[in-house]
């Protein structure tokens, strides 16, 4: 250990959760560390404090810890004091960085809990001892997580009240009963009406984007019943500041709603009084990094959904209808507010590996990218849009020159008045409610109630079948009139706008793009290789065999 007169020491304090917000834990740590520094004669240059911040999350942000490591790297401090090694780090990989700083850059470390001697970081035995302590700290975190996961699964099996952030429409309250304190969920009616409006709008055919815009306050035709409300993240921050005035958080910017948030609301089983559970293997902390696994429907040992002990906001039949629509791969959610496309194949071309539709990503014209890939790994497919679009458009024009293809055209139909299916279903539901009231009043018998219920439910099922049939017809690919009725369809396609070209392509061809077969290099005097058009596989949807090359 270097002489005390040459020491420029820093104190680091941290606690994972400060429930009171009074910072008493980190203040105690600083007190003990200052006492140690005074006995050792180490002058303290600065104190770095991460209050209510975890050290066990891989990739977790610790602002003061990161500022301290920069100070160590630039040499402004050459000694660090902490209460215990698990206050500094709970990750063995991070400890290796600190050991390197001690071994190669002369850093000294001390733990106030361990006594008056500084840590031995320059001998093999000292390094072994520190590594063992860090390993046990990591084990403690993993074991604690295992206990918490077991407890969460047990709560889910029993249908107990959900934990974590409250979903819009519910608020948790503590009520006392004969057995003690019992936590319950109360429906917040003004918020619950927002949830119901979103579900109604979606079942009417509104897209997720259109609903998000309506929630953000933008005028949307047909969505006047969807109110403008703040985003859940903003509401959460406001409620936290109200509950904790001594440690307020900075409010997030008032950004608009996103379609992903609307989708999570429609997927949330809690609204139908079903238990939702997010497996750790699928969560953002340890899973694929996306929100699609948020609050999955929890099933019991027999594969049945587990009912929760709270009042539903959405009836279960409606919730399941919404799930059917969301699960339908052929659905089009942009019927009320079409999404602007800038490339002919966006959402139409498919990945040659997994079959997922490709989307555009990146600048300079962009590239078609498969979004279906594991977290941290490259996408299955990435193909330059400028090359792919031109190739496919020329192929479509050649395909339109063939007689057997023109004979198979299904011409676009004009819009026809649609039945009000929801009104018909509501009428049958009112008949069921009327029968139940008459049974409760003693006007009809149980067998009469059962008969009326069965007839109404059969009628509802028939209405839904007809509704799905009409929806299938509405989304069926058709050849646009401006191409189908033209004297020269290929020329009409070439001169058409992008929406017409996309509709014609969707009717004619299935396009799949395979991964790159050869890497870049220098070929024919061109650095970086050339675009491999053999990656584009085309299958005709009508007529006979498609052209294999443009």
N, C-alpha and C positions, 0 to 999 in steps of 0.2 A: 504494500500500500504506500502510495506517495506521501510525502510530508504534508501536514495539515495546511501549512502556509501556501502550498501550491494548489490546494483543492478549490474548485468552483462547483459547489454541490447544489443539487436540486432535490426537492421533495416531491414524490408522486403519491397522491391519495386517490382512492376509488372505492365506490360502493355500487353494487349492481342495481339495487332498488331502494330508493329513499321514499317510503310511503308518506312520510309526514312533510317532506320538503324543507325541513329545518336544517339539513346538512350537519346533523349532530355526529353521524358516523365518520364523515371525512374530517371533521374538526378534531375528533379524538385521535384519528390517525396522524394528523399533522402535529398535534401536541406531543405524542410519543416520539415522532420522528425528530422534532426540534430538540427534545430532551437528549436523544441519542447524539445528534449533531453537536450539541453543546459539550457533552462528555468527551466526544472524539476530537473536538476542536475543528470541526468542519464548518466553514462559513457557508450559509445557505444563500444562494443567489436568487432562487426563484422557486415558487410552489406551483406545480401543475396538478389540477384537480378535475377528475371526471366524476361528477356526482350523478347517481342513478343511471349508470352506463355499464352494460355487460361487457366482460372481457372474453367470453366463451364463444361468441358467434364468429365463425369464419367470415372474414370480409367485413365484420362490423366496424362502424366508425366510432373512434374515440378521439375527439378533437384535440384534447390536451395531451393525450398520449402521443399522438402524431406530431404535435408541436414540440414535445420533449425529444422525440427521436431526431427531429431535424436539428435541435440544439446540440445533441450529442454528436451528430455528424459534422456540424460546422465548428465544433470545439468550444462553443461558448460555455458548456458545462462538461466536467470530466468525472463527476461522481453523482450517483443517484441513491436516495434513501427512500425506503418504503416500509410499510408495517409488516407485510409478509409477501412472499413471492407471488401468491395467487392474486394479490392486489395489482401487481405489475402485469402478469400474464397468466392465463390458464391454457395456453396453447404451446406445446413443445416446440413447434416450428419457430414461434416468436422468441422463445428462450435462446435458441441457437444464434439468433441475431445478436442478442445481448452478450452471449459468451464470446462471439467474434469481436465485438467492440472491446471487451475486457482483454482478450488475448492479443489482439493486433493493434489496438488503438489506445490502450492504457486506461480504459474506463474502470472506475471502482464502484462497487455496489455494496449496500448494507441494508439489512432488514432489522428494524427497531425491535421487533418481537424476539429476535434471536440472541440478543445480548449486546455487549459492548464491542465485540469483534466484528470487523467487516467481513463480508462473504469471501470465502476462498474460491476465487474464480480462475486461478492460474495453475492449479495442480490437477492431475487426473482425478484424484479422490474428491476434490471440491466440485469439479464439473459433474462427476457421477452423482454426487449428493444433490446438486441443484436439479439435474435432469430427473432424478427420481421424484423430487418434490413437485416438479412441473407435471410429470406423468400422473401422479396421484391426484393433482388438481384437475387434470383433464378427465380422469376416471370419475371423480366426484360429480363433474358436470354431466357426463354421460349417464351415470347411475341415477342422478336426479331426474334427467329427461325421461329415462325409462319408467320411473315411478309416476311421473306426471302423465305420460302417455297411457299407462295402465289405468290411472284414475279417470282420465278423460273418456276412455273406452267404456269403463264401468258406468260413468254418468250417462253416456249415450245409450247403453243397453237398458238402463232404467228409465229413460225418457225424461231425465231431470233437465232443469232450465239451462239454456245455452249460456256459455261463458264468452269472454272476449268483447269486442266492440258491439254495441247494440245495433241491430238493423233498424233502418228507418221504419217507423210505425210501432215500435215497441220501446218500452222503458222498464228497466228492472227496479223493483222495490223490495224492501224488507218488511215482512209482516210477521207478527208473533201469533203462534197458535199454541195448542195444548202441548205439543212436543218441543216448543222452543221457537227459535227464529227460522222462518221459512222464506226463501227468496222466491218471488213470483214475477211474472211479466204482465204489465198492464198495457193495453192497446191505447196508443195516442191517436185519437180519432182523426185529427186534421192531417197527420202524417199517413195514417192508414188509408185515407181517401186518395192520397197521392199514389200509393201502391196499387190500389184498385183501378185507378185511372190508367196507369201504365199497362196493367194486364188487359184492360178492356181495349185500349188502343192497339196493342199488339195483336190481339185476336181479330181486330177489324182489318188487319193487313198492314198497319203502319210499320215502317222499318225502324230498326234500333236507332239509326242516326236521326230520323225524324223525331222520335220520342225524346232523344237526348236534346235536340234543339228546342223542343217545346218546353222541357223542364228547365232549360237555360233562359227562357223568356222570349224566344223568337216565335214569330207568328207562323203557324203551320196549318194549312187547310185540313180540316177534318179532325184536328187535335185540340180544339178549343177547350175541351174538358180536362186537359192535362195542365195542372198548375205549374207556375214557375217557383221553384224552391232552391235553396242553397245545396251545394254538393255535400254528401255525407262527411267528407274530410273537413270541410269548413264548420259544419255543425258540431262535429266531435271536438274540434279545437275550442270553439266558443263555450261548450259545456265544460271542458276541462278548466278553462280559465275562470269560469263561474264557480266551480267547485274548489279551485285552488288559487285564490287571489294572491297568495304569497309567492307563487312561482308560475306566473302566467307564461304561456307559450306564444310565439309569434303566429298570428293568424295566417293561414295559407292564402295566396291570391285568389280572388273571386273568379276562378276559371269556369268555363262552361262544362256541362255534363258530357261524358263520353259514352259511346255505344257500349263499350266494355262494362261500364258501371250499370247500365240498363240491363244488360244480359245477366249480370250477377244477381240483380234484383229478381229477374224472371226465373232464374235457376234456384233461388234460395228456397229450400224446403221448409224453412221455419215459418214462412207465411201460410202454409197449409197445415201447421201444427205437426209437422214431421221433424224428426231429429236430423240435424245436419252435422257432419264431421269432416274435418280436413286432415287426411293422413299426413304425418310428417314426411313420408316418402314422396308426397305430391305437393307439399307446400312450397312457398317461395324460399323458405329457409333451407330446405334440404331436398327439394324436388326439381321439377323441370323449369322452375322460374316463372311460370305463368299463373294467371288467376283462374284458369278453367276448372281447377280442382277445388276451388273454394266451396266449403260447406256442401260436400257431397251428401246425397241421401244415405242415411245409415240404415242398414238392414240387419235383422236379427238372424239367429242361427238357421231359420227356415227360409231365409231370403225375403222376408216381408218387411216393409218399411216400419220403423219404430215410431210410435206416436209420442209426441211431446206433451208435457203437462202445462200447456198454455193455450190461450184462445186463438183460433186461426183468424187471419185477416182475409185470406182467399180460400174459397171452398175447394175441396180436393179435386173435384171433377174439373174445375177451371184450371187448376194448377197442372193437372196431368195433360189437359189439352194443350197448354202452352208448351210443355215439355215435348209433346209429339211434334209440334210445329218447329221447335228449335232443333229437334233431332232429324228432321226431314232434310236430307242432303240436297233435294231438288228444289227446296223452297227458294223464293225470291222475296227478300224483305224490302226491296226498293220500289214497290209498286206505287206507293203514294208519293215518294220523293226520290226519284232516280239518282243514283250515284254517278257523278261525272267520271267517265273513263277517258284516258288519254292514249291508250294503246289497244290495239285490236285483240290481243290475247289475254289481257288482264282479267283474271277470274274465269277464263275459258280454257287456256292451255293447262295441262296437267303434268305433274311430276311423273317421270318414267319409273321411279323407284316405288313410291307409295301411292300414287294416284291423286294426291292432294292438288287442288287448284293453285296456280302460281300467281304471285302478286309482284308488282313493280317495286324495286328498291334501288336507291342510289341516284347519283346525278349523271350528267352528260347523256341524257336519253334513258338512263336506267337499265336495269337487268331484271329478267324474270327469275324470281327466287322462290324456292319451296319453303313455306314457313313451318313445316312439320319436321322438326329436328330436335335432338336432345339439347338440354341447356348447356351452353359452352362449346357445342360442336358446330361444325359447318353445316350449311343446308345441303340437302341431297343434290339440288340442281341450281345452277346459276348460269343464265344465258343472256347475252347482250340483246336487248330489245330491238336495236336498230337493224341487226342482221336477221333476227328471227321474224320480225314483222314483215319485212320485204319479201323474204322467202315464202312465207305462208300466203301473202296476198297474191303473189304471182301464181302460186299453186292453185288458189281458189279460182282465179281467172281462167286458167287452163281447164280446170274441172268444169266450169260453167259452159265451156264450149262443147261439151259432150251432150249428145241428144238424149241418152237415157237418163241423164241427170236432170235436164230441163223437164222431162216428162214426169218426174217424181215430185215436182214442187208442190208444197202445201202453202197456199197464198194466205197472207195475213188477213185475219178477219176483223171486221169492225167491232167496236166495243158494244156489248149488249147489256141491258139493264140486269143487274144482279139481284137475286132475292135477298131479303133481309133475314138471313138465317138466325142471327142472334135474337131477333124479335120472336121468331117462331119457337126457338128453344125456350126463351123466357116465358112464352105463353104456356108451354107444357109444364114448366117448373111451377108456374102459378097454379095450374090444375092440381099438381101434387100437394102444394101448400094448402089449397082449399080443402082437399080430401083429408089432410091431416087435421085441420081445424075442425071439420065436421066429425071426425072420429073422436077427437078430444071432447067435443060437446055432446057426444052420444047420439048424433044424428044417423051415422052409418056404423056398420059393424066392421070388425077387423078384416074379414075376407073381402068386403067392399073396398076398403082402403088398399089392400094388397093388389086387387084387380086394377084399380085406377093407377096405382103406382107403376105396375108392369106395363100397362098400355101407354102411359105417358113416356116411360123410359124407352120403350120400343120405338115410339115416334121420334124421340130425341136422337136415337141412334140412326134411324133412317134419314133424318135431316142432316146429321153429320156426314153420313156416307155421300149424300148428294152434294154437300158443301165441298168435300174433298175431291169429288169427281170434277166439279166445276173449276176448282183451283188447279187441278192437274191440266185441264184443258187450257186454262188461262196462261199457264207457264210452259205450254208445249212450244218447242222451237218451230218457227214458221219462216218461210222465205218472204222478205219484204216485197211489197207490190212493185216498187220502183225497179227492182231487179227481175222479179218473176215475169212481169208483163212487158219488159223491154224487148225490142227487136234484137238487140245484142246484149244479153245479160252480162257477159264479161266486161264489156265497155261500161255498162251502167254501174257495175260493181266498182270498177276502177275510178269512176267519177263521183261515187256516192260519199256521203258523210260517214264519220266513224261509227255512229250508232247503227246505220244500215249495214255497213261492212261486218260489224260484230254479229248482227242478227243472221246474216247470210252464212257466215262462218259457223255459227252455232248450229244452223240447220244442216250444213253439208258435211262437216268434218269433225273428227275427234283428234286433237293434236296433243301429243305427249313428247316431252323433252327428256332425254337421258343425260346422265352425268358426263363430264368430260372424260374422253378416253385417252387423250394424249395431252401432255403439258406443253407449256410454251417453249420457245427456243427461237432458232432462226431457220426459216424455211422460205425458199424462193426469194432470198434477199430481204425478207421482212422479219424484223425482230418481234418476238412474242408469238410466233406461229400464226395459224389462220383459223377462222371459225369453222368448226366441223359440222357441216349441214347434215351429216348422217345421224347426228344426235336427235334430229327432229323426226319423230315417227307419226305418220298420218294414217288414220283409218276412216274410210267413208261411212257416213251414216245413211246415205241413200245411193242409189245406182249400184254399179258393179265395183270393180277394183279401182282404188284411187291411184293417181299418178305417184310414183315413188321419188320423182325428182322434178324440180322446176326447170 
